[in-house]
Amino acid sequence: MDAENTIFITPQWQIAMDDVSFVCCRADGPGGQGVNRTDSAVQLRWQCPVEHLPPAVMERLRHLAGSRLGKEGLLTMEARESRSQHRNRELVLEHFTALLKEAARLPKVRRKTRPTLASREKRLEQKRRHSEVKGGRRKGNWE
């Protein structure tokens, strides 16, 4: 594959730019006088190869993409932050690459931890002090 026509997600996973399509449409927002005449928003569409992706990566991608990933596996992303169509195309490609890299990354395994003895004693001491302060406000302690 050609390096400029390839999106590198991981060393094992690359996406050819031919698999990604771009659609331009009118964007609401900044644009000045040409806002109603210029197609500056860019929509990226990618048919996700569900059968080629590992199930764990696909599950993370579904979770991260949310409503942007359809039931048929079509991922749709849009960028309309800039007035420039070219800049919006770059932005949507950056967001797309970041999303796929995040889905490909293994989540860090959380190890269960227990509070230390010192931290438990400190917490109980703070509770005792707070109880004494509140107890001093009770009726009958004013005399």
Buried (B, 14 or more C-beta within 10 A) or exposed (E): EEEEEEBEBEEEBEBEBEEBEBEBEEBEEEBEEEBEEBEBBBBBBBEBEEEEBEEEBBEBBBEBBEEBBEEEBEBBBBBBBBBBBEBBBBBBBEBBBEBBBBBBEEEEEEEEEEEEEEEEEEEEEEEEEEEEEEEEEEEEEEE
